[in-house]
Amino acid sequence: MSAVKAFSSRYLTGIMLYPLLCSGSLSFPASYILTSPSTVISVVCVIFTITGRIEHPLVLNKLDQTLFNLNAKLAAYYVYVTNQYGPSPRKWSRKINFNDNFQIVEKMSKLSTAEEVNTSILHVLKTTSPPKTYGKEARSFFMLDEEYTNLNHGSFGSVPLAVHEAGEILSRYIERNPDRYIRQEYNAQIDAARAVVADHIGVDRDTCVFVPGVSAGIATVLRNFKWTSQDIIVSTDTIYDTILSIIEEICAGENRPQHSTFALNLPLSHSSILDQFRLHLRLLNAQVHATAGTSAAARGATTAPAGKIVVVIESITSSPGILMPWKDMVKICRAEEAWSVVDAAHSLGQELNTDLKALDPDFWVSNGAKWGYAKRGCAILYVPFRNQDMITSGVLPGLKYASSGLSPTRFVQEFYWTGLIDPVPPISIVFAIKFRQQIGGEVMIQKYCHELALQGGRRMAEIMNTTVLDCRENPGELIANMVNVELPLSSTTRKSFKEIYFLFSEQLLETYKIYATYFLWKDKWWTRVSAQIYNDIGDFEKLANAFLEICGKITESD
């Protein structure tokens, strides 16, 4: 190992120690670290390494190993303390007994049985107390930078500290013996997580499997259909880019399905969307039956099977972020003999009363890591029993480890292990659901976020002298926890889309320390603002003023 690498390890240790120095509590590691002979040797080695006096590979390797182990313990300790006392070292009390806490972390890192791990995780989740009010007080539940205002929860989510720590406990347990966990315990934990999710959305456990993301789930479903040139895939004109790419790939070439776009002429009421959607499907039904009749006549037959219609329905569209009447759209699909594939990327954690057994879509995919507070890499694919024979995993052939207990169905078996990925994210949905219950429950969370989105959107439009994308007949009908507000920027600006896009990004993130996504739609620039429990109306006002200044600079420079 080179001296540069040794210095990097020492520097990382310094980063871990920095919060403790800020809090005036360096005494925490002193008794632990300085009593270790290897650490004393390492400190001496660091000094000599930086000055270039030691280049012996064996000495440098020993230094690297010692600092690596120390970094791991400091990282575990930091996670534990921030969960107990908040994310800001400056607010930690000097009276905290760091030595006692560090012993707790040491014990947590040595948990040797699944029962001990589960007990420790439950302790972490149950020690989270609900806040008196949401807003700024709820920021302590998350690991967000104090200087940063996040109004873009809908894109990547933000993992609560307690959920993150629960995942860390499980990760440390897994890494103690990866073979034992993956071969003997993993499937049972996945089954338990599927049961929790299934109960949450009102379905049977064996109709739910985990996939890495919504796009992967939608791709798995669409690629398992047996397509012909008489088939039609339907999507809206607001469909997410990766889903559109999947559809275009499937429709490319000869003897492939057609792609029909259902245009959303927003702002429309839900009733108007449903009327237009029903008409769109009826026209397509007439088309596929007419094509079937022509095909039969050409072969001298009396009848021929009509092509199938497969509809990709967004429960909440991405850009703009619109709450769709998707539950009624599923009913229309059933009435018009069309398949329903629901892209519910934004539903889990943003919609209440999702009883999929009653709604009965043909397929439904949602993300646990956006609004659901799970770790990134956790998405749920729902396939009712009637459709499972047609679905296989995207990883072929699927790797199947033998496991004890009852044999799962073929469908479930194929989705147990989808490659060498981190096993924690799918299981973290269990931690996330328990955490949400602990801080007030789904109804309270949704009520706060929805009301803030409505109020915040109106306030931003007032500050920027623009409009909110909403339904005039029934205000608020199109808004869940994301609101779309027009930006005060003319579409006639001479700057290119790319220039404006990156200018917004740089200014918002680097200058104003705030972010919400933005997009060009119907020749106007808009921002999609996510309301989360750690936000308040002041955040919306800060964002509006930032956009007002940035748009003013763009206009002045034209």
C-alpha positions as CSV (number, residue, x, y, z in Angstrom):
1,M,0.0,0.0,0.0
2,S,1.3,3.5,-0.9
3,A,1.8,6.4,1.5
4,V,-1.1,8.1,-0.3
5,K,-3.5,5.3,0.6
6,A,-2.4,5.3,4.2
7,F,-2.9,9.1,4.3
8,S,-6.4,8.6,2.8
9,S,-7.3,6.1,5.6
10,R,-6.0,8.6,8.2
11,Y,-8.0,11.3,6.6
12,L,-11.2,9.2,6.7
13,T,-10.6,8.6,10.4
14,G,-10.3,12.4,10.9
15,I,-13.7,12.9,9.2
16,M,-15.3,10.4,11.6
17,L,-13.7,12.1,14.6
18,Y,-14.7,15.6,13.4
19,P,-18.3,15.6,14.8
20,L,-17.0,14.5,18.1
21,L,-14.5,17.4,18.2
22,C,-17.3,19.8,17.3
23,S,-19.4,18.6,20.2
24,G,-16.4,18.9,22.6
25,S,-16.7,15.2,23.3
26,L,-13.4,13.8,22.1
27,S,-13.2,12.1,25.5
28,F,-15.5,9.4,24.0
29,P,-12.9,7.6,21.8
30,A,-9.9,8.6,23.9
31,S,-10.4,5.8,26.5
32,Y,-11.2,3.3,23.8
33,I,-8.7,4.3,21.2
34,L,-5.6,5.3,23.2
35,T,-5.7,2.1,25.3
36,S,-5.1,0.1,22.1
37,P,-1.4,-0.5,21.5
38,S,-2.1,-1.0,17.8
39,T,-3.7,2.4,17.6
40,V,-0.7,4.1,19.3
41,I,1.6,2.4,16.8
42,S,-0.7,3.5,14.0
43,V,-0.7,7.2,15.1
44,V,3.1,7.1,15.1
45,C,3.1,5.4,11.7
46,V,0.7,8.1,10.3
47,I,3.1,10.8,11.4
48,F,6.0,9.2,9.8
49,T,4.0,8.3,6.7
50,I,2.9,11.8,6.1
51,T,6.5,13.0,6.4
52,G,7.6,10.3,4.0
53,R,9.8,8.5,6.5
54,I,8.0,5.1,6.3
55,E,7.5,3.3,3.0
56,H,7.8,-0.3,4.1
57,P,4.7,-2.2,2.7
58,L,4.2,-4.4,5.8
59,V,4.1,-1.4,8.1
60,L,1.8,0.5,5.8
61,N,-0.5,-2.5,5.4
62,K,-0.8,-2.8,9.2
63,L,-1.6,0.8,9.4
64,D,-4.3,0.5,6.8
65,Q,-6.0,-2.5,8.5
66,T,-6.0,-0.8,11.9
67,L,-7.5,2.4,10.6
68,F,-10.0,0.5,8.5
69,N,-11.3,-1.3,11.7
70,L,-11.4,2.0,13.6
71,N,-13.3,3.7,10.8
72,A,-15.9,0.9,10.8
73,K,-16.5,1.3,14.6
74,L,-16.6,5.1,14.4
75,A,-19.1,4.9,11.6
76,A,-21.4,2.6,13.6
77,Y,-21.0,4.8,16.6
78,Y,-21.9,7.9,14.6
79,V,-25.1,6.3,13.3
80,Y,-26.1,5.3,16.8
81,V,-25.4,8.7,18.5
82,T,-27.1,10.7,15.7
83,N,-30.2,8.5,16.0
84,Q,-30.3,9.1,19.8
85,Y,-29.4,12.8,19.9
86,G,-30.0,14.2,16.5
87,P,-27.9,14.8,13.3
88,S,-26.1,17.9,14.4
89,P,-22.9,17.4,16.5
90,R,-23.2,21.0,17.6
91,K,-26.4,20.2,19.5
92,W,-25.0,17.1,21.3
93,S,-24.8,17.6,25.0
94,R,-21.3,17.5,26.6
95,K,-22.9,15.4,29.3
96,I,-23.5,12.4,27.0
97,N,-21.8,9.3,28.2
98,F,-20.0,8.4,25.0
99,N,-18.2,5.5,26.5
100,D,-21.4,3.8,27.5
101,N,-22.9,4.5,24.1
102,F,-19.9,3.1,22.3
103,Q,-20.2,-0.1,24.3
104,I,-23.7,-0.4,23.1
105,V,-22.6,-0.1,19.5
106,E,-19.8,-2.6,20.1
107,K,-22.5,-5.0,21.3
108,M,-24.7,-4.3,18.3
109,S,-21.8,-5.1,15.9
110,K,-21.4,-8.5,17.5
111,L,-25.0,-9.7,17.4
112,S,-24.8,-13.4,16.5
113,T,-28.4,-14.6,16.1
114,A,-31.4,-13.5,14.1
115,E,-33.4,-13.1,17.3
116,E,-30.8,-10.7,18.8
117,V,-30.8,-8.7,15.6
118,N,-34.6,-8.5,15.5
119,T,-34.7,-7.4,19.1
120,S,-32.1,-4.7,18.5
121,I,-33.9,-3.4,15.4
122,L,-37.2,-3.2,17.2
123,H,-35.5,-1.3,20.0
124,V,-34.1,1.2,17.5
125,L,-37.6,1.7,15.9
126,K,-39.5,1.9,19.1
127,T,-37.2,4.5,20.7
128,T,-38.4,7.0,18.0
129,S,-41.0,9.2,19.6
130,P,-43.7,11.0,17.5
131,P,-43.1,14.7,17.1
132,K,-45.5,17.2,18.6
133,T,-45.8,18.7,15.2
134,Y,-44.4,17.9,11.7
135,G,-42.3,20.4,9.9
136,K,-38.9,21.5,11.2
137,E,-39.2,19.3,14.3
138,A,-39.4,16.3,12.1
139,R,-36.1,17.0,10.4
140,S,-34.4,15.3,13.3
141,F,-35.8,12.0,12.0
142,F,-33.8,12.3,8.8
143,M,-30.1,12.7,7.9
144,L,-30.5,15.8,5.7
145,D,-27.8,18.5,5.7
146,E,-28.9,21.3,8.0
147,E,-28.1,23.9,5.3
148,Y,-30.1,22.0,2.6
149,T,-33.8,22.3,2.0
150,N,-35.2,19.2,0.3
151,L,-38.4,19.7,-1.7
152,N,-37.7,16.8,-4.1
153,H,-38.6,13.8,-1.9
154,G,-40.6,12.4,-4.9
155,S,-37.5,11.7,-7.0
156,F,-35.2,9.8,-4.6
157,G,-36.8,9.8,-1.2
158,S,-34.8,10.2,2.0
159,V,-34.2,7.3,4.4
160,P,-35.1,8.1,8.0
161,L,-32.2,7.7,10.5
162,A,-34.0,5.0,12.4
163,V,-34.6,3.0,9.2
164,H,-31.0,3.5,8.1
165,E,-29.7,2.3,11.5
166,A,-32.0,-0.7,11.5
167,G,-30.6,-1.6,8.1
168,E,-27.0,-1.1,9.4
169,I,-27.7,-3.6,12.2
170,L,-28.9,-6.1,9.7
171,S,-26.0,-5.4,7.4
172,R,-23.5,-6.0,10.2
173,Y,-25.2,-9.3,11.1
174,I,-25.2,-10.4,7.4
175,E,-21.5,-9.7,7.0
176,R,-20.6,-11.7,10.0
177,N,-21.5,-14.8,8.0
178,P,-22.9,-14.1,4.5
179,D,-23.3,-17.8,3.6
180,R,-25.3,-18.6,6.7
181,Y,-27.6,-15.7,6.1
182,I,-28.1,-16.0,2.4
183,R,-28.4,-19.8,2.4
184,Q,-30.4,-20.3,5.6
185,E,-32.2,-17.1,6.6
186,Y,-32.6,-14.8,3.6
187,N,-35.7,-16.4,2.1
188,A,-37.6,-16.5,5.4
189,Q,-36.9,-12.8,5.9
190,I,-38.0,-12.0,2.4
191,D,-41.2,-14.0,3.0
192,A,-41.8,-12.0,6.2
193,A,-41.2,-8.7,4.4
194,R,-43.6,-9.7,1.6
195,A,-46.2,-10.6,4.2
196,V,-46.0,-7.1,5.7
197,V,-46.2,-5.4,2.4
198,A,-49.1,-7.6,1.3
199,D,-51.1,-6.7,4.4
200,H,-50.3,-3.0,3.7
201,I,-51.9,-3.2,0.3
202,G,-54.6,-5.8,1.0
203,V,-53.4,-8.8,-1.0
204,D,-52.1,-12.3,-0.5
205,R,-48.4,-12.6,0.4
206,D,-47.7,-14.9,-2.6
207,T,-48.9,-12.3,-5.1
208,C,-46.1,-9.9,-4.1
209,V,-42.4,-10.1,-4.9
210,F,-39.6,-7.6,-4.7
211,V,-37.8,-6.1,-7.7
212,P,-35.0,-3.5,-7.8
213,G,-37.2,-0.7,-9.1
214,V,-40.5,0.2,-10.8
215,S,-38.9,0.4,-14.2
216,A,-37.5,-3.1,-13.7
217,G,-40.9,-4.4,-12.6
218,I,-42.8,-2.8,-15.6
219,A,-40.1,-4.2,-18.0
220,T,-40.5,-7.7,-16.5
221,V,-44.3,-7.6,-17.1
222,L,-44.3,-6.1,-20.6
223,R,-41.5,-8.4,-21.8
224,N,-43.4,-11.4,-20.7
225,F,-46.4,-10.8,-23.1
226,K,-46.4,-12.7,-26.3
227,W,-46.8,-9.9,-28.8
228,T,-48.1,-9.7,-32.3
229,S,-48.5,-6.9,-34.9
230,Q,-52.2,-6.8,-34.0
231,D,-51.6,-5.8,-30.4
232,I,-51.6,-2.3,-28.9
233,I,-49.7,-0.8,-25.9
234,V,-51.4,2.3,-24.5
235,S,-49.7,4.9,-22.4
236,T,-50.2,8.6,-21.6
237,D,-48.2,11.5,-22.9
238,T,-46.8,12.0,-19.4
239,I,-45.3,8.6,-19.1
240,Y,-41.9,8.3,-17.4
241,D,-39.0,8.3,-19.8
242,T,-37.6,4.8,-18.9
243,I,-41.1,3.2,-19.2
244,L,-41.5,4.9,-22.6
245,S,-38.1,3.5,-23.7
246,I,-39.2,0.0,-22.7
247,I,-42.4,0.4,-24.7
248,E,-40.6,1.8,-27.8
249,E,-38.1,-1.1,-27.6
250,I,-40.9,-3.7,-27.5
251,C,-42.7,-2.0,-30.4
252,A,-39.6,-1.7,-32.6
253,G,-39.3,-4.0,-35.6
254,E,-41.6,-6.2,-37.7
255,N,-44.6,-8.2,-36.2
256,R,-44.4,-6.0,-33.1
257,P,-47.3,-4.3,-31.3
258,Q,-48.3,-0.7,-32.0
259,H,-48.0,2.1,-29.5
260,S,-51.0,4.4,-28.8
261,T,-50.7,7.6,-26.8
262,F,-53.5,8.8,-24.7
263,A,-53.1,12.5,-24.5
264,L,-53.8,14.2,-21.1
265,N,-55.0,17.7,-22.0
266,L,-54.4,19.0,-18.5
267,P,-55.8,20.5,-16.4
268,L,-58.8,18.2,-16.6
269,S,-61.1,16.9,-14.0
270,H,-61.0,13.2,-13.1
271,S,-64.4,12.7,-14.6
272,S,-63.2,14.2,-17.9
273,I,-60.1,12.1,-17.9
274,L,-62.2,9.0,-17.4
275,D,-64.6,9.9,-20.2
276,Q,-61.8,10.5,-22.7
277,F,-60.0,7.3,-21.6
278,R,-63.1,5.2,-22.1
279,L,-63.6,6.6,-25.5
280,H,-59.9,6.0,-26.4
281,L,-60.1,2.3,-25.5
282,R,-63.4,1.8,-27.3
283,L,-61.9,3.2,-30.5
284,L,-58.9,0.9,-30.1
285,N,-61.1,-2.0,-29.5
286,A,-63.0,-1.3,-32.7
287,Q,-59.6,-1.1,-34.5
288,V,-58.3,-4.5,-33.3
289,H,-61.6,-6.2,-34.1
290,A,-61.7,-4.7,-37.5
291,T,-58.1,-5.8,-38.1
292,A,-58.9,-9.3,-37.0
293,G,-61.9,-9.4,-39.4
294,T,-59.7,-8.3,-42.3
295,S,-57.1,-10.9,-41.4
296,A,-59.7,-13.7,-41.2
297,A,-61.2,-12.7,-44.6
298,A,-57.7,-12.8,-46.2
299,R,-57.3,-16.4,-45.0
300,G,-60.8,-17.4,-46.0
301,A,-61.7,-17.9,-42.4
302,T,-64.9,-16.7,-40.7
303,T,-63.2,-15.4,-37.5
304,A,-59.7,-14.6,-36.2
305,P,-58.6,-13.7,-32.7
306,A,-58.4,-10.0,-32.0
307,G,-55.2,-8.4,-30.8
308,K,-54.8,-7.5,-27.2
309,I,-54.7,-4.1,-25.7
310,V,-52.3,-3.5,-22.8
311,V,-52.6,-0.2,-20.9
312,V,-49.8,1.2,-18.8
313,I,-51.6,3.4,-16.2
314,E,-49.7,5.8,-13.9
315,S,-51.3,6.2,-10.5
316,I,-49.5,9.5,-10.1
317,T,-47.7,10.9,-13.1
318,S,-44.1,12.0,-12.8
319,S,-43.7,15.3,-14.6
320,P,-46.1,16.9,-14.1
321,G,-47.0,15.1,-10.8
322,I,-50.7,14.5,-11.2
323,L,-52.9,12.2,-9.1
324,M,-54.8,10.2,-11.7
325,P,-58.2,8.4,-11.3
326,W,-56.3,5.2,-11.8
327,K,-58.6,3.0,-9.8
328,D,-61.5,3.8,-12.1
329,M,-59.2,3.5,-15.1
330,V,-58.5,-0.1,-14.0
331,K,-62.3,-0.7,-14.0
332,I,-62.6,0.7,-17.5
333,C,-59.8,-1.5,-18.7
334,R,-61.7,-4.6,-17.3
335,A,-64.9,-3.5,-19.0
336,E,-63.2,-2.9,-22.3
337,E,-61.3,-6.2,-22.1
338,A,-57.9,-4.5,-21.9
339,W,-55.0,-5.5,-19.6
340,S,-54.1,-3.0,-16.9
341,V,-50.4,-2.5,-15.9
342,V,-50.3,0.1,-13.1
343,D,-47.1,2.2,-12.7
344,A,-47.6,3.1,-9.0
345,A,-44.1,4.4,-8.5
346,H,-45.4,7.3,-6.3
347,S,-48.3,5.5,-4.6
348,L,-46.7,3.6,-1.6
349,G,-46.5,6.2,1.1
350,Q,-48.5,8.8,-0.8
351,E,-51.9,7.2,-1.2
352,L,-54.3,5.8,1.3
353,N,-56.7,2.9,1.0
354,T,-54.9,0.9,-1.7
355,D,-56.8,-2.3,-1.5
356,L,-55.5,-4.1,-4.5
357,K,-57.6,-7.2,-4.0
358,A,-60.7,-5.1,-4.4
359,L,-59.3,-2.9,-7.2
360,D,-58.0,-6.1,-9.0
361,P,-55.5,-4.6,-11.6
362,D,-53.7,-7.2,-13.8
363,F,-50.3,-5.9,-12.6
364,W,-49.2,-3.2,-10.1
365,V,-45.7,-2.0,-9.3
366,S,-44.7,0.5,-6.6
367,N,-41.6,1.9,-5.1
368,G,-40.9,1.5,-1.4
369,A,-38.0,3.9,-1.5
370,K,-39.6,7.1,-2.6
371,W,-42.5,8.0,-0.3
372,G,-42.4,4.8,1.7
373,Y,-39.1,5.6,3.5
374,A,-37.4,2.3,2.6
375,K,-33.9,2.1,1.3
376,R,-33.3,2.6,-2.4
377,G,-33.5,-0.6,-4.3
378,C,-36.9,-1.7,-2.9
379,A,-39.9,-2.0,-5.2
380,I,-42.9,-4.3,-5.1
381,L,-44.4,-6.2,-8.0
382,Y,-48.0,-7.4,-7.5
383,V,-49.2,-10.2,-9.8
384,P,-52.6,-11.8,-9.0
385,F,-52.6,-15.6,-9.1
386,R,-54.4,-15.7,-12.4
387,N,-51.5,-14.0,-14.2
388,Q,-48.5,-15.6,-12.6
389,D,-48.1,-18.4,-15.1
390,M,-47.1,-15.8,-17.8
391,I,-44.5,-14.0,-15.6
392,T,-40.9,-15.1,-15.3
393,S,-38.0,-13.2,-13.6
394,G,-35.8,-11.0,-15.8
395,V,-32.8,-12.9,-14.5
396,L,-32.8,-16.1,-16.5
397,P,-32.2,-18.8,-15.5
398,G,-33.1,-17.7,-12.0
399,L,-30.7,-18.8,-9.2
400,K,-32.4,-21.0,-6.7
401,Y,-30.9,-21.8,-3.3
402,A,-32.4,-24.8,-1.5
403,S,-34.3,-23.7,1.6
404,S,-36.1,-25.5,4.4
405,G,-39.9,-25.3,5.0
406,L,-42.7,-25.4,2.4
407,S,-41.7,-25.0,-1.2
408,P,-42.8,-21.6,-2.7
409,T,-44.7,-21.3,-5.9
410,R,-42.6,-21.1,-9.1
411,F,-43.5,-17.4,-9.5
412,V,-42.3,-16.5,-6.0
413,Q,-39.2,-18.8,-6.3
414,E,-38.0,-17.0,-9.4
415,F,-37.9,-13.6,-7.6
416,Y,-36.2,-14.6,-4.4
417,W,-32.7,-14.1,-5.7
418,T,-32.1,-11.7,-8.6
419,G,-28.4,-11.5,-8.5
420,L,-25.6,-10.5,-6.1
421,I,-27.2,-7.4,-4.7
422,D,-27.6,-6.0,-1.2
423,P,-30.3,-8.0,0.5
424,V,-31.1,-5.2,3.0
425,P,-33.2,-2.8,0.8
426,P,-36.2,-5.1,0.2
427,I,-36.3,-6.0,3.9
428,S,-36.1,-2.3,4.9
429,I,-39.7,-1.8,3.9
430,V,-40.6,-3.6,7.1
431,F,-38.5,-1.1,9.1
432,A,-40.0,1.8,7.2
433,I,-43.7,0.7,7.8
434,K,-43.0,0.3,11.5
435,F,-41.3,3.7,11.6
436,R,-44.2,5.4,9.9
437,Q,-46.6,3.8,12.5
438,Q,-44.3,5.0,15.3
439,I,-44.4,8.7,14.2
440,G,-48.1,9.0,13.7
441,G,-49.3,6.6,11.1
442,E,-50.4,6.8,7.5
443,V,-53.4,9.0,7.9
444,M,-51.6,11.6,9.9
445,I,-48.6,11.7,7.6
446,Q,-50.8,11.9,4.5
447,K,-53.0,14.6,5.9
448,Y,-50.0,16.9,6.8
449,C,-48.2,16.4,3.4
450,H,-51.3,16.8,1.3
451,E,-52.5,20.0,3.1
452,L,-48.9,21.4,2.9
453,A,-48.8,20.7,-0.9
454,L,-52.0,22.6,-1.4
455,Q,-51.1,25.5,0.8
456,G,-47.4,25.6,-0.4
457,G,-48.4,25.5,-4.1
458,R,-50.8,28.4,-3.7
459,R,-48.2,30.4,-1.8
460,M,-45.5,29.8,-4.4
461,A,-47.9,30.9,-7.2
462,E,-48.7,34.0,-5.3
463,I,-45.0,35.0,-4.8
464,M,-44.0,34.2,-8.4
465,N,-47.3,35.6,-9.8
466,T,-47.9,32.4,-11.8
467,T,-50.4,29.5,-11.5
468,V,-50.8,26.1,-10.0
469,L,-51.6,23.2,-12.3
470,D,-55.0,22.1,-10.9
471,C,-58.6,21.3,-11.8
472,R,-60.9,24.4,-11.9
473,E,-64.0,22.3,-11.4
474,N,-62.7,20.5,-8.3
475,P,-59.6,22.3,-6.8
476,G,-57.1,19.9,-5.3
477,E,-58.4,16.9,-7.2
478,L,-55.1,16.5,-9.2
479,I,-52.8,17.0,-6.2
480,A,-51.6,14.3,-3.8
481,N,-48.4,15.3,-2.0
482,M,-46.7,16.9,-5.1
483,V,-47.8,20.2,-6.5
484,N,-46.9,21.7,-9.9
485,V,-46.3,25.4,-10.1
486,E,-45.6,27.5,-13.2
487,L,-42.2,29.3,-13.2
488,P,-41.9,33.0,-14.2
489,L,-39.8,32.2,-17.3
490,S,-40.9,32.9,-20.9
491,S,-40.7,30.1,-23.3
492,T,-39.2,32.6,-25.8
493,T,-36.0,32.8,-23.9
494,R,-33.0,32.5,-26.2
495,K,-31.2,30.0,-23.9
496,S,-31.5,26.4,-24.9
497,F,-33.3,23.8,-22.8
498,K,-30.0,22.3,-21.7
499,E,-28.6,25.6,-20.6
500,I,-31.6,26.4,-18.5
501,Y,-31.8,22.9,-17.1
502,F,-28.2,23.0,-15.8
503,L,-28.4,26.6,-14.7
504,F,-31.4,25.8,-12.5
505,S,-29.5,22.8,-11.1
506,E,-26.3,24.7,-10.2
507,Q,-28.1,27.7,-8.8
508,L,-30.6,25.8,-6.7
509,L,-28.1,23.3,-5.2
510,E,-25.0,25.4,-4.9
511,T,-26.2,28.9,-4.3
512,Y,-29.6,28.6,-2.7
513,K,-29.1,25.2,-1.0
514,I,-32.6,24.0,-2.0
515,Y,-34.0,21.8,-4.6
516,A,-37.3,20.8,-6.4
517,T,-37.3,19.2,-9.8
518,Y,-38.4,21.3,-12.8
519,F,-39.5,20.5,-16.4
520,L,-40.6,22.0,-19.7
521,W,-44.2,21.1,-20.4
522,K,-46.7,22.5,-23.0
523,D,-44.2,25.3,-23.8
524,K,-43.9,26.4,-20.2
525,W,-41.4,25.8,-17.4
526,W,-42.8,24.3,-14.2
527,T,-41.5,23.0,-10.9
528,R,-42.8,19.9,-9.2
529,V,-42.6,20.4,-5.4
530,S,-42.8,17.5,-3.0
531,A,-44.3,18.1,0.5
532,Q,-42.9,15.9,3.2
533,I,-43.2,15.8,7.0
534,Y,-39.9,17.6,7.4
535,N,-41.1,20.6,5.3
536,D,-43.2,23.6,6.2
537,I,-44.6,26.6,4.4
538,G,-41.4,28.5,4.8
539,D,-39.6,26.0,2.6
540,F,-42.0,26.7,-0.2
541,E,-41.5,30.4,0.2
542,K,-37.8,30.0,0.1
543,L,-38.0,27.9,-3.1
544,A,-40.4,30.5,-4.8
545,N,-38.0,33.3,-4.0
546,A,-35.0,31.3,-5.3
547,F,-36.8,30.5,-8.6
548,L,-37.9,34.2,-8.9
549,E,-34.3,35.4,-8.7
550,I,-32.9,32.7,-11.0
551,C,-35.6,33.3,-13.6
552,G,-35.0,37.0,-13.4
553,K,-31.3,36.5,-14.1
554,I,-32.1,34.4,-17.1
555,T,-34.4,37.0,-18.5
556,E,-32.0,39.8,-17.9
557,S,-29.2,37.9,-19.7
558,D,-31.3,37.4,-22.9
